Amino acid sequence: MMPGGFRIMLCVTPMDVRASFDGLALAVKERLAIDARTEKAMFVFLNKRRDMVKMLWRDATGWCLLAKRLERRLIELPKSFEPGATSHVIDGKTLSMLMDGVAIRGPTRRDSSAQTARAVPSRSRR
């Protein structure tokens, strides 16, 4: 049921996640200036407390909506996002980590000798 080959767009502006299909599609249009009906993308929204996430996408037969509320952790956004941007394209691995409440600190960094990348350590907030 989860789409393959879709762009995953994370809306970093907090959203009232009580909204459903039409409300979230309207938010995509107003906040991201994208027509969710024609874009082959999954749109990810977080609430203000960052303990709930909703994902909206459209497949060949209609709208799909998935919601998850974390019970013990908060969803942490990567620190590397551009200031002032309303959305960012993320990959499936990052989405999975966000859904599990794993702290994501941004892209990996390479040292000057171009050896293997090292991730910045993460700390969980409780």
C-alpha positions as CSV (number, residue, x, y, z in Angstrom):
1,M,0.0,0.0,0.0
2,M,2.9,2.4,0.7
3,P,3.9,4.0,-2.6
4,G,7.2,3.2,-4.3
5,G,9.0,5.7,-6.5
6,F,7.4,8.7,-4.8
7,R,9.2,11.8,-3.6
8,I,8.8,12.2,0.2
9,M,8.2,15.9,1.1
10,L,8.4,16.8,4.8
11,C,6.5,19.9,5.7
12,V,8.5,21.5,8.5
13,T,5.8,24.1,9.5
14,P,3.7,22.6,12.2
15,M,0.3,21.4,11.0
16,D,-3.1,20.9,12.7
17,V,-3.1,17.1,12.2
18,R,-6.8,16.9,13.0
19,A,-7.2,17.7,9.3
20,S,-8.0,14.9,7.0
21,F,-7.7,14.3,3.3
22,D,-9.1,17.6,1.9
23,G,-7.5,19.7,4.7
24,L,-4.1,18.2,4.2
25,A,-4.3,18.5,0.4
26,L,-5.3,22.2,0.8
27,A,-2.3,22.7,3.1
28,V,0.0,21.2,0.4
29,K,-1.4,23.6,-2.1
30,E,-1.3,26.7,0.1
31,R,2.0,26.1,2.0
32,L,4.0,24.2,-0.6
33,A,2.5,25.6,-3.8
34,I,2.1,22.1,-5.1
35,D,-1.0,20.4,-6.5
36,A,-1.2,17.2,-4.5
37,R,-3.6,15.6,-7.0
38,T,-1.0,15.6,-9.8
39,E,2.3,15.4,-7.9
40,K,3.8,11.9,-7.5
41,A,4.8,12.6,-3.9
42,M,4.0,11.7,-0.3
43,F,3.5,14.7,2.0
44,V,4.5,14.3,5.6
45,F,3.1,16.6,8.3
46,L,4.0,17.0,12.0
47,N,2.0,18.6,14.7
48,K,3.3,21.4,16.9
49,R,4.4,19.1,19.7
50,R,6.1,16.7,17.2
51,D,4.5,13.6,18.7
52,M,2.2,13.0,15.8
53,V,2.7,12.6,12.1
54,K,0.4,12.2,9.1
55,M,1.3,11.2,5.6
56,L,-0.8,12.0,2.6
57,W,-0.4,10.6,-1.0
58,R,-2.5,9.8,-4.0
59,D,-2.4,6.6,-5.9
60,A,-4.3,5.4,-9.0
61,T,-7.5,4.9,-7.1
62,G,-7.6,7.8,-4.6
63,W,-6.2,9.5,-1.5
64,C,-4.3,7.5,1.1
65,L,-3.7,8.8,4.7
66,L,-1.5,7.3,7.4
67,A,-1.3,8.7,10.9
68,K,1.0,7.8,13.8
69,R,1.2,9.1,17.4
70,L,4.4,8.5,19.3
71,E,3.8,7.6,22.9
72,R,7.3,8.2,24.5
73,R,9.4,10.1,22.0
74,L,9.2,13.3,20.0
75,I,10.0,13.5,16.3
76,E,13.2,15.5,15.9
77,L,13.9,17.4,12.6
78,P,17.3,17.4,11.1
79,K,19.3,20.5,12.0
80,S,20.6,20.8,8.4
81,F,17.3,22.1,6.9
82,E,17.5,25.5,5.3
83,P,16.3,28.2,7.5
84,G,12.9,29.5,6.4
85,A,12.1,26.6,4.1
86,T,8.6,25.2,4.3
87,S,9.4,21.7,3.1
88,H,12.3,19.4,2.4
89,V,12.6,16.2,0.3
90,I,13.7,13.3,2.5
91,D,14.4,9.6,1.7
92,G,12.6,6.6,2.9
93,K,15.2,5.8,5.5
94,T,14.9,9.2,7.1
95,L,11.1,8.9,7.0
96,S,11.3,5.6,8.8
97,M,13.6,7.0,11.4
98,L,11.2,10.0,11.9
99,M,8.3,7.6,12.3
100,D,10.2,5.7,15.0
101,G,11.1,8.9,16.9
102,V,14.9,8.6,16.2
103,A,16.8,11.9,16.5
104,I,18.2,12.8,13.1
105,R,21.0,15.4,13.2
106,G,21.5,16.0,9.5
107,P,23.6,14.5,6.7
108,T,26.7,12.6,7.4
109,R,30.0,14.5,7.1
110,R,33.2,13.5,5.3
111,D,36.6,14.3,6.6
112,S,39.2,16.0,4.3
113,S,40.7,12.7,3.2
114,A,37.2,11.6,1.8
115,Q,37.1,8.5,3.9
116,T,33.9,6.9,5.0
117,A,31.2,9.2,6.3
118,R,30.5,9.4,10.0
119,A,27.1,10.2,11.3
120,V,26.8,12.9,14.0
121,P,25.8,11.2,17.3
122,S,22.2,11.5,18.2
123,R,20.6,12.0,21.7
124,S,17.1,11.0,22.5
125,R,14.9,13.5,24.3
126,R,12.4,12.3,26.8
